[in-house]
Amino acid sequence: MNNQFILEVKNLTKIYKKSNQGVFDLSFNVKRGEIHAFIGENGSGKTTTIKSIINAYTNYKGSILIAGFDNKTPKSHEKIGYVPEIALFPSELTTFQYLYSFARLSNLNKKQAIERIDYFLEKFHISDLKNKKPINFSSGQKKKVILIQALLHDPELIILDEPTANLDPSARHEFNTILKELHEQNKTIFICSHILKEMDSYVDSLTLINKGKLVYSGHKYDELEKIYYENVLKNK
């Protein structure tokens, strides 16, 4: 186990037979405490990689370690908080009911669950939405609820898939401020986004993939758009 890395992806291969697309022998590491951008054009394999990391996809070759634990083990699941691009909510549940069910699934006791839910609702300024149904919320409000769900069990690694998609400028600014605060709390942020300029101010490192293959992984040595241009667009 390498304590330097919170996430280790080794020789990840998953190929979709019908299209012959997927990811091919992909390897990269994410250091603890960093904000790490995961970038690439549509169809490059980002979603496949993320789904494999969170164990939503299991039929692949290679290995994935979360804080040194195989990503298929319950111990690794305790280390991850996942924020999907699209937030889906049951129509019958209130914000509290939705979050409480996830808190209990994460092995928080009743007292812990209620305390943490109330803490995050207040922190993210949505306490007034506690007994309302998220299915009716704005995109920004939904994203806050899904982020709270990901943070309830105090994970070390937070994985976000297009977190600011469909958010207005004000909501995007607020969400990015939250990410910076989480980073200051020594959380590791693994963020997949097409909005490269937005990430430039806070990203420490990145992994760039193209057509399912690794192009670059390491320190952010320049603006993300320039790195992307040099390594992908320039060679087209």
Buried (B, 14 or more C-beta within 10 A) or exposed (E): EEEEBBBBBEEBBBBEEEEEBBBBEBBBBBBBBBBBBBBBEEEBBBBBBBBBBBBEBEEBEBBBBBBBBEBEEEEBBBBBBBBBBEBEBEEEBBBBBBBBBBBBEBEBEEEBBBEBBBEBBEBBEBBEBBEBBBBEBEBBBBBBBBBBBBBBBEBBBBBBBBBBBBBEEEBBEBBBEBBEEBBEEEBBBBBBBBBBEBBBEBBBBBBBBBBBEBBBBEEBEEEBEEBBEBEBEEEE
